[in-house]
Amino acid sequence: MGSQNKLEIPFEGLKVGKHTFQFNLTDAFFDDIAHSIIEKGSIQVEILLDKKENMMTGDFQVNGFIQSPCDRCNDLVSYPLNFEHRLIFKFGEEASEDENLIIIPPNEYKIRLSPILHELLTVEVPPRLVHEENECNQEMLDLLDEYAQSSSKTSSEEEDIDPRWEALKRIKNN
């Protein structure tokens, strides 16, 4: 958890107005997060925090790349990220259903960015992430084809052996 301790903005001592913060996320950031779909990366985050009396707005500018397993061959594939996002931080106790509104309890004095940044990055990963054509691990693809063929042979052999399926097919057709 060492790298995540540095990803905080202590807002209690900040004056009303705009403040800029910069953070670099490395492989250590992703290592600290259990069950993340992102395994590695190099991300630069710039946050423009506009503090007001009873709320703050954060404009996030994110640039860099992440590495996640390819959905086809399971080797790491790089994916570039370049996006902006705005979050509103409001002081209070009530829960919020708005994904862009984060409620900060009155006794809190800093914004913990690790879960916020991880969620922003994860949402940007496409639902299907694969290598470009002919860049996948061919050895893994060959193994997958081999297992797919052997499992289809096994299922067709089972159909020939088990006569109950034929009886059920006759009932369905009648």
N, C-alpha and C positions, 0 to 999 in steps of 0.2 A: 504494500500500500504506500510505499515511500513516494512514488512519483505523483500520486493523487493528492497528497497533502499540500503540494505547491499550487494546485489548481483551485484557488480560493480567492475571492475578492472581499476584503474586509471593508464593508461599506459604512460602518458606524462612524468612522472619523472623516469620511469624505464630505466636502462642502457640496451644497446644492449646485448643480451644473453638470457639465460633460467631462468625462474622464475616459482615457483610453488605456486598455490593458492588452498585452500580447502574451500568448502562450504557445509553446511548441510541444506537440504530442509526438512521442516516439514509440518504439516497440514496447518499452517498459509500461506505458500507459495501458496498452491492450493486454499485456501479460497480467496486470493486476485485476482484470475483470474476468470473472468466471463465466463460462458458457457464452462468450461473445462470438458472433459470426465473423468478426474482424480479428485477424490474428496479428497483423503487423501494420505499420503505417508510419508516415511522416506528414504531419499536419501542422500548419501554421494557422492560429486563430487570433483574430483581432476583435476586441469587443469595445464598442463605444457605449459606455454606460452613462445615461442621462439621469442623474439623481434629482428627484423632486421631494417635496415635503412628505408625501404619504405613499409614494411609489417610485419605481425606477423603470426605465426601458433599456433594454440591451440589444444593440444591433451587432450581430455576429457576422464576421466575414471569414470564411473558411476556405483554405487552399491547401492542396497537397495530394497525397494518394494513400490508399489503403490496400492491404493484401488480404484476400479471403480465399477459401478453397473453391476451386472450380467445380461447378455442379456436374460436370461431365467426367473429369478425370481425378479430381480431388487434389491436384497440385495447386499451389498458390498462384492466384492471378491478380495482377495489379489493376486498380481502378482509380482513375483520377477524380478528385473532388474539387469543386469550385462553386460555392453557393453562399448566399446571404440569408439570414433569418433574424426575425425580430421576436424577442420575448418581453413580456411585461412582468415585473416583479412588484407585487402588492403586499403591503403589510396587513396582517390580519390572522384570524383563526379559522374562518370558514374554508371548506374545501372548494376546489374549482373543477368544473368539467371541461373547461377550455384548455386545450393543450398548449396554447401560447401564453397562458397566465399562470404564473407560479406564485403561490401564497407563501410568504415568509412570516413565521411566527414572531410575535413582538419581542421575545427574549433573544432572538438570533442576531448576530452581529456581522455575519459573513455569508456570502453566497458560495455554496459548494458546487463547483462546476463539473466535477467528474461525471456524475450521472446525467447531467444535462447534455454535456458534450457527447457522451457515448450514445445517448438516444438520438441526438441530431445526426450523428454520423451513421448510425445503423439505419435510420430511415432513408438516408440517401443511397444506400446500397440497393442495386436493382434486384427484383425478385428472382431473376435467373442470371447468374454471373458465370460466364464461360470464357475460355480462351478463344482467340481468333481461330479461324479455320486452319487446320494442320499445325497448331501450336500445342495441342493437348499431349499429354504423356501417352505415347502410342502403346507402350508396354501395358499400361493400365487399361486402355481401351480394348486391347486384345484379350486380356484376362476377363473383362466384363462380357465380351462377346462369347468367349468360351463357356463361362458360367451360364449365360442366357441360353445357349444352345443345349448344354447338358441338362438344364432344368426343363426345357421344352421336351426333350427326349424322355425324361423321367415321367412327366405328366402324361404324355401320349402312351407310354408303356402301361401306366396305371389304369388308363381308360380301357385298354385291351384286357387287362387282368380282372378287373372288377365288374362282374355281370350285373350288379345292382343298378349301375348307371343306365344300362340298356333297358332294363325294366322300367325305370323312371322315365326314360325318353318315350317309351311306348305309351305310358299313361298320359303324358303331356300331349302327345299327338292325337289321342282319341278324344 
